[in-house]
Amino acid sequence: MIFTLAAEKRTTTKKSELTALRTAGMIPAILYGRSIESQPIAVKQGEFMQCYKKSFNELAFYELNLNGKTYHTILKDKLVHPVDRNILHLDFMVVPAAVEMEFEVPVHFIGEPIGNKEGGFSDIIQRTVKISCLAKDVPDGIDLDVSLLNVGESLHIKDLPQGKWQYKDHSDVTLIVVHAKKVEAPVTVEPVPAAEPTEEHEQ
């Protein structure tokens, strides 16, 4: 998934200047990479948040337009306010087109396991995997069909489809397992003994 964002150079460094920048609807950021010098920039908060909300559960690339030049980047890090959860700062890293890099991509679990229909339940252990490849070969996500899983069965990294990438996690790492449903022991209710009659009720 690729988004296009307009970026502006910034000279703000003081806390008060950064606060004023955020009040004006901009997010301070940094643009960096192996082939360029780090550059302080800013992007419009509204535009970025529209893209960011669409990229949940997907690996997203950002084409940053800065001074007439386009930089192919990924969002490497973000700083979030601990109370209001607003984004305070962003780190965009330039991704070289001809260099293999590591990426973390989501796994899309397709279908419902047979074991679930038999009374079991699926437990997703890991939702993302690390891969190494060129930026142009990075998939938005990797599909894994789980519909044939029975109770007690699991799928691992080695069961994922192959592509123009290499998996960096160990092949035996478990992604999903189907457990048997827990059987609760029956609750035994002790009978309550009948109350003995009092003297005034005896005949």
C-alpha positions in Angstrom: 0.0 0.0 0.0 1.5 3.3 -1.1 0.4 6.8 0.0 1.5 10.2 -1.3 2.2 13.0 1.2 3.4 16.5 0.7 6.2 17.4 3.1 7.7 20.8 4.1 11.1 21.6 5.4 11.1 23.0 8.9 13.5 25.0 11.1 11.6 24.6 14.3 13.6 23.0 17.1 12.4 24.7 20.3 9.6 23.1 22.3 7.5 26.2 22.0 8.0 26.3 18.2 7.1 22.6 17.9 3.9 23.2 19.9 2.9 26.1 17.7 3.6 23.9 14.6 1.3 21.2 16.0 -1.4 23.8 16.8 -1.3 24.9 13.2 -2.2 21.3 12.2 1.3 20.0 11.3 3.2 17.0 12.6 7.0 17.5 13.0 9.0 14.7 11.4 12.5 13.6 10.3 13.5 12.2 6.9 16.6 10.1 6.8 18.3 7.2 5.0 21.6 5.7 3.9 22.0 8.0 0.9 20.7 11.3 2.3 21.4 13.6 5.2 18.7 13.8 7.9 16.2 16.5 7.2 13.7 18.0 9.6 10.3 18.2 7.9 6.6 18.5 8.7 3.5 16.9 7.2 -0.2 17.9 7.5 -1.8 16.1 10.4 -5.1 15.6 8.6 -3.6 14.1 5.4 -1.3 11.8 7.4 -4.0 10.5 9.6 -6.2 9.7 6.7 -3.4 7.5 5.3 -2.4 6.0 8.6 -6.0 4.9 9.4 -6.2 3.1 6.1 -2.9 1.3 6.7 -3.9 -0.8 9.8 -3.0 -4.4 9.3 -1.0 -3.5 6.1 2.6 -2.6 5.4 2.5 1.0 4.1 4.9 3.0 2.0 4.9 6.8 1.9 5.9 8.8 -1.2 7.0 12.1 0.4 7.1 15.1 -2.0 9.7 17.6 -0.7 10.9 20.6 -2.7 10.0 19.0 -6.1 11.7 15.6 -5.2 10.0 12.4 -4.3 11.3 10.1 -1.5 10.1 6.5 -1.2 9.9 5.9 2.5 8.4 3.8 5.3 7.2 5.0 8.7 10.0 3.8 10.9 8.8 5.2 14.2 6.3 7.6 15.8 6.0 9.4 19.1 2.5 9.4 20.7 1.3 11.6 23.5 0.7 9.4 26.6 -2.7 11.0 27.5 -4.5 12.4 24.4 -2.8 9.8 22.0 -2.1 12.5 19.4 1.0 11.9 17.3 3.8 14.2 18.3 6.6 13.2 15.9 7.2 10.9 12.9 10.4 9.2 11.6 10.4 8.5 7.8 13.2 6.3 6.5 14.1 6.3 2.8 13.9 2.9 1.2 16.6 2.3 -1.5 15.1 0.6 -4.6 18.1 -1.6 -5.3 18.9 -2.7 -1.7 17.4 -5.6 0.2 16.0 -4.6 3.5 14.0 -6.2 6.3 10.3 -5.5 6.6 7.6 -6.7 9.0 4.5 -7.6 7.2 1.1 -8.9 8.5 -0.2 -12.4 8.1 -3.8 -12.7 6.9 -5.4 -15.8 8.2 -7.9 -17.0 5.6 -10.9 -19.2 6.4 -12.2 -20.9 9.5 -10.4 -24.0 10.8 -12.4 -27.3 10.7 -11.4 -27.7 14.4 -13.4 -24.6 15.3 -16.5 -26.2 13.8 -15.9 -29.3 15.9 -15.9 -27.4 19.1 -12.3 -26.3 19.3 -10.9 -22.8 19.2 -8.1 -21.2 17.2 -5.3 -19.4 19.0 -3.3 -16.9 16.9 0.3 -16.9 18.2 1.9 -14.4 15.8 0.3 -12.0 13.5 3.3 -10.6 11.6 6.5 -12.0 10.1 9.8 -10.5 9.2 11.0 -10.8 5.6 14.0 -9.6 3.6 13.6 -8.3 0.0 13.7 -5.3 -2.4 11.1 -2.6 -1.6 9.3 -3.3 -4.9 8.8 -6.9 -3.9 7.3 -6.3 -0.5 3.7 -7.7 -0.3 1.0 -5.8 1.5 0.4 -9.0 3.6 0.9 -12.7 3.3 -2.2 -15.0 3.1 -2.3 -18.2 5.1 -5.2 -20.6 4.5 -6.2 -22.1 7.9 -9.4 -23.8 6.9 -8.1 -27.4 6.9 -6.7 -27.2 10.5 -8.2 -29.8 12.9 -8.1 -29.8 16.7 -4.5 -30.2 17.9 -3.0 -29.0 14.6 -0.9 -25.9 13.9 0.8 -23.9 11.2 4.3 -22.4 11.2 6.5 -20.1 9.3 7.5 -23.0 7.0 3.8 -23.3 5.9 3.7 -19.7 4.5 3.6 -19.3 0.7 6.9 -18.4 -1.0 7.6 -15.3 -3.0 10.4 -12.8 -3.9 11.4 -12.6 -0.3 13.1 -14.6 2.5 11.6 -15.2 5.8 13.8 -14.1 8.7 11.9 -15.9 11.5 12.8 -19.5 12.2 10.8 -21.9 10.1 9.4 -23.7 13.2 7.9 -20.6 14.7 4.2 -21.3 15.4 1.7 -18.8 13.8 -1.7 -20.5 14.8 -2.8 -23.5 16.7 -6.3 -25.1 17.2 -7.0 -26.1 20.8 -9.6 -28.5 22.1 -12.3 -26.9 24.0 -11.8 -27.1 27.7 -14.3 -29.4 29.5 -15.4 -28.0 32.8 -15.8 -30.5 35.6 -19.5 -30.9 36.7 -20.3 -29.0 39.9 -21.6 -31.4 42.6 -24.3 -29.9 44.8 -24.5 -31.3 48.3 -28.0 -31.9 49.5 -29.1 -29.6 52.3 -30.3 -31.6 55.3 -33.9 -31.0 56.4 -34.2 -28.8 59.5 -35.2 -30.7 62.7 -38.6 -29.6 64.2 -38.4 -27.4 67.3 -40.1 -28.4 70.6 -43.1 -26.1 70.2 -44.0 -27.8 66.9 -43.7 -31.3 68.3 -46.9 -33.2 69.0 
